[in-house]
Amino acid sequence: MATHQSSAVRKLVEQGVLTEAQFEAVMTALATRESRPRGKILAEIAAYIGAGLVFCGIALVIGSSWDDLARGGRVAVLLAVSFGLVLGAIAVVGGPGRLFVRDPHGSRVRLAAALLALAAGAIAGTVGTALDNGTDDAGSWAVIAGLVAAVLGYLAVPSVIGMLACGVFSAILPAMLGDLAGVDDGWYGLGMLVIGGIWFALTRIGGFVETWLGYAIAVGISLIGAVIVDGDSWWWAFVLSLLVAVVCFALFAEQRSTVLVIGGGLAVALATGQAVTEWTDSVLAVAVAVLVVGAVVLGLGAFVLTRTPKPSS
């Protein structure tokens, strides 16, 4: 599908003319009109299978001789794999001239993005192996290197797969940085909330090719961070969960993304469960409280949505 078509429809979503669901329906209809020959689809499937088998074969070969290799040899092997994956991605996407072009569609883009995601993992392994000296710092620097590689891979070939790779590495980053700094788990949670806020902001300004996935990653990371932040009392997690809900509903007022309203509802349910759990040790009481709050909110929302507006005089 042409890039200008996707961009034009996306602008309608940003202007509030179309919802995310309508955007997906339009894009699906356009993609159906531009359906590819069956041979192309089979070729793409074969390419994915082949890439997976090649990577698995390389992993088996490395694993069989890993213990016999010195650290320098291990680094050289992983570095060669990383370069091979990157060069393969460049070749698949159509050469250096096709890099840094925002077009998330197409079989070449998807396959190249998968190779770059694998390359990010290989680069993380390379750095971790090179710095492995019996301390925990190697893992931290490996995650940082993997995140940098994943971000560069996404910028070079923007895609859903690239977003997922960035999301995984960014979610692990606060824990790794916390290990380097020697802080407790509460700071891990705050770090994840910061990372989640960055994902919310970047998604809001259109920094990702798929808005719904950007918000889904942001909600997931933020809610995990809110749960981890306990501090000295339970209310930290309660307040931060409500804060995530406020952010979701505020963004939903501007962008009708289903992910946002679902994320906001989950955050409210999480906050309610935390509060009731603190007030009582009864699991049944927690379940009933969440059920009652949900029923009341659902009833009020349904009443407002279904109420027939009075005709203006």
JOTA-V11671 format. One record per helix or strand of 2 or more residues. SS is the DSSP state (helix for helix, strand for strand). FROM is the first residue (numbers start at 1). TO is the last residue. If there is no record, write none. Layout:
{{SS:FROM:TO} {SS:FROM:TO}}
//
This chain:
{{helix:3:14} {helix:20:33} {helix:38:68} {helix:71:93} {helix:96:98} {helix:107:130} {helix:137:156} {helix:160:181} {helix:185:204} {helix:211:228} {helix:235:254} {helix:258:279} {helix:283:306}}
//
